[in-house]
């Protein structure tokens, strides 16, 4: 992996961080949680990039990055004494398949049912992977996520 790719990943992670903070502002999250919400989204995006680099498909990468996001959200929720939704909903922003939804609708409107089906299935796989990643981590006992004093 070259320096250019690391710079691209750093840039993408910084944009994910800024995007999540912007979404936290839009979501009316408490101001003192903006940075922490941004960290959850940036870490999730970095895990997504790493999983993709290691050969994982887009939906497997989404699953693992969502699991990391949810675990980090649980840790921050306990540590910051804030509801998990502040970190989870804001942090999921970079992983949501918005482009897939857009292109599915685009191909449907243009009558290209073959491409609409392909994009729709890709988007559905990502959405299911995100939901499963959240469910798997939320089903774990809370004591696992408590930080030692």
N, C-alpha and C positions, 0 to 999 in steps of 0.2 A: 504494500500500500504506500503510495507516494505522498509527498508533502501536499500536493494539490488536493488530493482526496481528503486529507485531514483538515485542510482549510475549509473545504466545502462542507464537511461534517460539522465543524465548529460554527460556520456561518448558519447552517440549517438549525443547529441546536440553539444558537442565539436568537434566531427568528422565532423558533418554537417558544422559547422563554418569553420573548416580547409579546407574541400572540396570545399566550396564556394569560399574561398579566393584563393585556387589553381586554380579554374576555372576562377576567375577574372584575375589572372595572365595570364592564357592561352588566355583569351578573350581580353587581352591588355587593361584592364580597367585602369583608372588613379590610380597611387599608393596611392594617398590620399583617395581613396574611398574603398580600400580593406577591411578595418575593418567594414565599414558600410554595404558593400555588404555581408560580413560574418554574420553580425548581422541579416540581413533580412532572410538569409537562415536558421540560427539557430533558430530564432523565428518561422519561418514557420514549421520547423521540430518539434519543441516543441508543437505547436498547433496540428500538425498531431498526435503526440503521445497522447496528452491529449484527443483529439476527439476519437481516437481509444480506449482509456481506458474508456471513458464514454459510449462506446457501439456503436459508429458510424461505419458503414462499411468503407472499404478502400477508396471507391470513394467519400463518403460523407466527410470523413476526409480530403481527397485531395482537395475537393471543399472549405471547410472552411479554410484550411491552405493556399490555394492559394489566397483566398480573403484577409486574413491577410497580406500575403506577398505583394500583389499588393497595398494595402492601405499603408503599411509601405514604400514600394518603392516610392509611390507618395509623401509621407511626406518627405522622404530623398531627393528626386529629387528637391523638392522646397527648402528645407532647405540648401542643399549642392550645389544648382544651377548647377545641373548635369542632363543629360538626364535620364529619368526613366529606360531606357533599361539597364543601367549599373547595377542597383540594381535588376531589375526584371529578366533579363535573367540569371544573375549569381545566384540569390537567388532561382530560380526555380530548380536548379540542384538536390537537394536532393529529390524532389518530382516527378521527371520524372520517369516513369515506365520502366526503362531500363531492369530490370530482366524479366519483363513480355514480352517485345519485344523479348528478347533472347530466353526465353522458348517457345514462340509461334513459332519462327523460328526452334528451336531445334525439337519440336514435328512434325512440318511439314516435315522437312528433314527426320526424322525417320519414317514417315508414320502413326503416331498416330493422326489421324484427330480429334478424340474426345477430347483429351487433348489439341490439338492445338486450337480448337474452344473455349474451356473453358478459356484457358490462353489469347487467342485473345480478347474475350469479356471482361475479367477483365481489360486488358490493354486498350481497347477502352473506357471503362467506366471511367477509371482514366484520360485518355487524354481528354475526353469530359468535365469531372469535372474541370480539370485545365483550359481549355479554357473558360468555363462558369464563373469560379471564376475571371479570368482576365477581361472578358467582363463586368461582373456585376460591379466591382469596377471602371473600367475605364469609365463607363457610368455615374458615379456620377459627379456632378459639382466640379471643381477644388477648389473652395473657401472652401469646407469642409476640405481640407487637408492642408490649410495654417495654420502655427503656429502663435499664437498671439504674438505680440511684447511687 
